[in-house]
Amino acid sequence: MSDIVSAAVTQLNAKMDGESFDGTAKFVIEGEGALMIAGTDVTACADDAEADVTLTASRDTFEGIMTGDENPTAAFMTGKLTIDGDMGKAMALAGVIS
């Protein structure tokens, strides 16, 4: 697991503390690896399993979304973020990690 994925897992777990997300989501950070978000008490972990929705972005775009410098909707609309799978789950996830 890359240091970027490891740091992202830690950051996401802190950000999502107490939130809930009905489903599974996978973030693929290009050139770094993947992480999963799942569970009633939402948790993130390094994993590359199947998910309801997969979001793929560069390291810079992913970090921008995590810090709030990059709007996830704008990133999607400009092609910086691709979404494969359940768009409703992607929209629900945006509410959890914002």
CYANA upper distance limits for C-alpha pairs under 8 A (distance plus 0.5 A):
  1 MET  CA      5 VAL  CA      6.97
  1 MET  CA      6 SER  CA      7.23
  1 MET  CA     32 GLU  CA      8.30
  1 MET  CA     33 GLY  CA      7.41
  1 MET  CA     46 ALA  CA      7.70
  2 SER  CA      6 SER  CA      6.78
  2 SER  CA     32 GLU  CA      6.33
  2 SER  CA     33 GLY  CA      7.38
  3 ASP  CA      7 ALA  CA      6.52
  4 ILE  CA      8 ALA  CA      6.56
  4 ILE  CA     32 GLU  CA      7.16
  5 VAL  CA      9 VAL  CA      6.65
  5 VAL  CA     29 ILE  CA      8.18
  5 VAL  CA     32 GLU  CA      7.10
  5 VAL  CA     33 GLY  CA      6.92
  5 VAL  CA     34 ALA  CA      7.30
  5 VAL  CA     35 LEU  CA      7.32
  5 VAL  CA     46 ALA  CA      7.25
  6 SER  CA     10 THR  CA      6.99
  6 SER  CA     46 ALA  CA      7.59
  7 ALA  CA     11 GLN  CA      6.62
  8 ALA  CA     12 LEU  CA      6.42
  9 VAL  CA     13 ASN  CA      6.59
  9 VAL  CA     35 LEU  CA      7.54
  9 VAL  CA     44 ALA  CA      5.92
  9 VAL  CA     45 CYS  CA      6.19
  9 VAL  CA     46 ALA  CA      7.33
 10 THR  CA     14 ALA  CA      6.85
 10 THR  CA     44 ALA  CA      8.32
 11 GLN  CA     15 LYS  CA      6.65
 11 GLN  CA     66 MET  CA      8.49
 12 LEU  CA     16 MET  CA      6.44
 12 LEU  CA     43 THR  CA      8.26
 12 LEU  CA     44 ALA  CA      6.90
 12 LEU  CA     66 MET  CA      8.38
 12 LEU  CA     97 ILE  CA      7.70
 13 ASN  CA     17 ASP  CA      6.55
 13 ASN  CA     42 VAL  CA      8.18
 13 ASN  CA     43 THR  CA      6.15
 13 ASN  CA     44 ALA  CA      6.30
 15 LYS  CA     97 ILE  CA      6.84
 16 MET  CA     20 SER  CA      8.49
 16 MET  CA     42 VAL  CA      7.00
 16 MET  CA     43 THR  CA      7.83
 16 MET  CA     96 VAL  CA      6.79
 16 MET  CA     97 ILE  CA      6.50
 17 ASP  CA     41 ASP  CA      8.21
 17 ASP  CA     42 VAL  CA      7.72
 17 ASP  CA     43 THR  CA      8.48
 18 GLY  CA     41 ASP  CA      6.83
 18 GLY  CA     42 VAL  CA      7.81
 19 GLU  CA     41 ASP  CA      6.86
 19 GLU  CA     42 VAL  CA      6.50
 19 GLU  CA     96 VAL  CA      6.78
 20 SER  CA     39 GLY  CA      7.81
 20 SER  CA     40 THR  CA      5.81
 20 SER  CA     41 ASP  CA      6.00
 20 SER  CA     42 VAL  CA      5.79
 20 SER  CA     96 VAL  CA      7.72
 21 PHE  CA     38 ALA  CA      7.30
 21 PHE  CA     39 GLY  CA      7.18
 21 PHE  CA     40 THR  CA      6.74
 21 PHE  CA     41 ASP  CA      8.21
 21 PHE  CA     42 VAL  CA      6.59
 21 PHE  CA     92 ALA  CA      7.77
 21 PHE  CA     93 LEU  CA      7.30
 21 PHE  CA     96 VAL  CA      7.62
 22 ASP  CA     38 ALA  CA      8.08
 22 ASP  CA     39 GLY  CA      7.61
 22 ASP  CA     40 THR  CA      7.28
 22 ASP  CA     89 LYS  CA      8.41
 23 GLY  CA     38 ALA  CA      6.59
 23 GLY  CA     39 GLY  CA      7.63
 23 GLY  CA     51 ALA  CA      8.42
 23 GLY  CA     52 ASP  CA      6.92
 23 GLY  CA     89 LYS  CA      7.61
 24 THR  CA     36 MET  CA      7.51
 24 THR  CA     37 ILE  CA      6.21
 24 THR  CA     38 ALA  CA      5.17
 24 THR  CA     39 GLY  CA      7.99
 24 THR  CA     51 ALA  CA      5.54
 24 THR  CA     52 ASP  CA      5.75
 24 THR  CA     53 VAL  CA      7.30
 25 ALA  CA     36 MET  CA      6.18
 25 ALA  CA     37 ILE  CA      5.63
 25 ALA  CA     38 ALA  CA      7.11
 25 ALA  CA     51 ALA  CA      5.74
 25 ALA  CA     52 ASP  CA      6.31
 25 ALA  CA     53 VAL  CA      5.45
 25 ALA  CA     54 THR  CA      6.31
 25 ALA  CA     55 LEU  CA      8.11
 25 ALA  CA     89 LYS  CA      8.17
 25 ALA  CA     90 ALA  CA      8.15
 25 ALA  CA     93 LEU  CA      8.34
 26 LYS  CA     34 ALA  CA      7.20
 26 LYS  CA     35 LEU  CA      6.11
 26 LYS  CA     36 MET  CA      4.95
 26 LYS  CA     37 ILE  CA      6.77
 26 LYS  CA     48 ASP  CA      7.72
 26 LYS  CA     49 ALA  CA      8.31
 26 LYS  CA     50 GLU  CA      8.28
 26 LYS  CA     51 ALA  CA      6.46
 26 LYS  CA     53 VAL  CA      6.85
 26 LYS  CA     54 THR  CA      5.18
 26 LYS  CA     55 LEU  CA      6.65
 27 PHE  CA     34 ALA  CA      6.01
 27 PHE  CA     35 LEU  CA      5.86
 27 PHE  CA     36 MET  CA      6.92
 27 PHE  CA     54 THR  CA      6.41
 27 PHE  CA     55 LEU  CA      5.36
 27 PHE  CA     56 THR  CA      6.32
 27 PHE  CA     57 ALA  CA      8.32
 28 VAL  CA     32 GLU  CA      8.35
 28 VAL  CA     33 GLY  CA      6.41
 28 VAL  CA     34 ALA  CA      4.85
 28 VAL  CA     35 LEU  CA      7.18
 28 VAL  CA     54 THR  CA      7.69
 28 VAL  CA     55 LEU  CA      6.61
 28 VAL  CA     56 THR  CA      5.13
 28 VAL  CA     57 ALA  CA      7.00
 29 ILE  CA     33 GLY  CA      6.02
 29 ILE  CA     34 ALA  CA      6.49
 29 ILE  CA     56 THR  CA      6.57
 29 ILE  CA     57 ALA  CA      5.96
 29 ILE  CA     58 SER  CA      6.03
 29 ILE  CA     59 ARG  CA      6.13
 29 ILE  CA     62 PHE  CA      7.45
 30 GLU  CA     56 THR  CA      7.51
 30 GLU  CA     57 ALA  CA      6.58
 30 GLU  CA     58 SER  CA      5.52
 30 GLU  CA     59 ARG  CA      6.93
 31 GLY  CA     58 SER  CA      8.31
 31 GLY  CA     59 ARG  CA      8.44
 32 GLU  CA     59 ARG  CA      8.14
 33 GLY  CA     48 ASP  CA      8.30
 34 ALA  CA     46 ALA  CA      6.60
 34 ALA  CA     47 ASP  CA      6.28
 34 ALA  CA     48 ASP  CA      5.91
 35 LEU  CA     44 ALA  CA      7.16
 35 LEU  CA     45 CYS  CA      6.01
 35 LEU  CA     46 ALA  CA      4.69
 35 LEU  CA     47 ASP  CA      5.35
 35 LEU  CA     48 ASP  CA      6.84
 36 MET  CA     44 ALA  CA      5.92
 36 MET  CA     45 CYS  CA      5.93
 36 MET  CA     46 ALA  CA      6.66
 36 MET  CA     47 ASP  CA      6.09
 36 MET  CA     48 ASP  CA      7.49
 36 MET  CA     49 ALA  CA      8.09
 36 MET  CA     51 ALA  CA      8.34
 37 ILE  CA     42 VAL  CA      7.06
 37 ILE  CA     43 THR  CA      6.12
 37 ILE  CA     44 ALA  CA      4.94
 37 ILE  CA     45 CYS  CA      7.27
 38 ALA  CA     42 VAL  CA      5.96
 38 ALA  CA     43 THR  CA      6.31
 38 ALA  CA     44 ALA  CA      7.22
 39 GLY  CA     43 THR  CA      6.87
 52 ASP  CA     85 GLY  CA      6.46
 52 ASP  CA     86 ASP  CA      6.39
 52 ASP  CA     89 LYS  CA      7.70
 53 VAL  CA     83 ILE  CA      7.43
 53 VAL  CA     84 ASP  CA      6.23
 53 VAL  CA     85 GLY  CA      4.90
 53 VAL  CA     86 ASP  CA      5.69
 53 VAL  CA     87 MET  CA      7.67
 53 VAL  CA     89 LYS  CA      7.03
 53 VAL  CA     90 ALA  CA      6.93
 54 THR  CA     83 ILE  CA      6.22
 54 THR  CA     84 ASP  CA      5.64
 54 THR  CA     85 GLY  CA      6.83
 55 LEU  CA     81 LEU  CA      7.19
 55 LEU  CA     82 THR  CA      6.15
 55 LEU  CA     83 ILE  CA      5.15
 55 LEU  CA     84 ASP  CA      7.03
 55 LEU  CA     90 ALA  CA      8.41
 56 THR  CA     81 LEU  CA      6.17
 56 THR  CA     82 THR  CA      5.70
 56 THR  CA     83 ILE  CA      7.05
 57 ALA  CA     61 THR  CA      6.40
 57 ALA  CA     62 PHE  CA      6.38
 57 ALA  CA     80 LYS  CA      6.59
 57 ALA  CA     81 LEU  CA      5.33
 57 ALA  CA     82 THR  CA      7.16
 58 SER  CA     62 PHE  CA      6.59
 58 SER  CA     80 LYS  CA      7.89
 58 SER  CA     81 LEU  CA      8.38
 59 ARG  CA     63 GLU  CA      6.56
 60 ASP  CA     64 GLY  CA      6.57
 61 THR  CA     65 ILE  CA      6.72
 61 THR  CA     70 GLU  CA      7.35
 61 THR  CA     75 ALA  CA      8.01
 61 THR  CA     80 LYS  CA      7.21
 61 THR  CA     81 LEU  CA      7.94
 62 PHE  CA     66 MET  CA      6.78
 63 GLU  CA     67 THR  CA      6.67
 64 GLY  CA     68 GLY  CA      6.42
 64 GLY  CA     69 ASP  CA      5.31
 64 GLY  CA     70 GLU  CA      5.08
 64 GLY  CA     71 ASN  CA      8.38
 65 ILE  CA     69 ASP  CA      6.65
 65 ILE  CA     70 GLU  CA      5.14
 65 ILE  CA     71 ASN  CA      6.58
 65 ILE  CA     72 PRO  CA      6.53
 66 MET  CA     70 GLU  CA      8.38
 66 MET  CA     97 ILE  CA      8.16
 66 MET  CA     98 SER  CA      8.36
 68 GLY  CA     98 SER  CA      8.03
 70 GLU  CA     74 ALA  CA      8.01
 70 GLU  CA     75 ALA  CA      7.33
 71 ASN  CA     75 ALA  CA      6.57
 72 PRO  CA     76 PHE  CA      6.66
 72 PRO  CA     81 LEU  CA      7.94
 72 PRO  CA     94 ALA  CA      7.86
 73 THR  CA     77 MET  CA      6.64
 74 ALA  CA     78 THR  CA      6.60
 75 ALA  CA     79 GLY  CA      6.65
 75 ALA  CA     80 LYS  CA      5.37
 75 ALA  CA     81 LEU  CA      5.74
 76 PHE  CA     80 LYS  CA      6.34
 76 PHE  CA     81 LEU  CA      5.01
 76 PHE  CA     82 THR  CA      6.50
 76 PHE  CA     83 ILE  CA      8.14
 77 MET  CA     81 LEU  CA      8.37
 83 ILE  CA     87 MET  CA      7.82
 83 ILE  CA     90 ALA  CA      8.10
 86 ASP  CA     90 ALA  CA      7.07
 87 MET  CA     91 MET  CA      6.79
 88 GLY  CA     92 ALA  CA      6.72
 89 LYS  CA     93 LEU  CA      6.53
 90 ALA  CA     94 ALA  CA      6.84
 91 MET  CA     95 GLY  CA      7.35
 92 ALA  CA     96 VAL  CA      7.19
 93 LEU  CA     97 ILE  CA      6.81
 94 ALA  CA     98 SER  CA      6.40
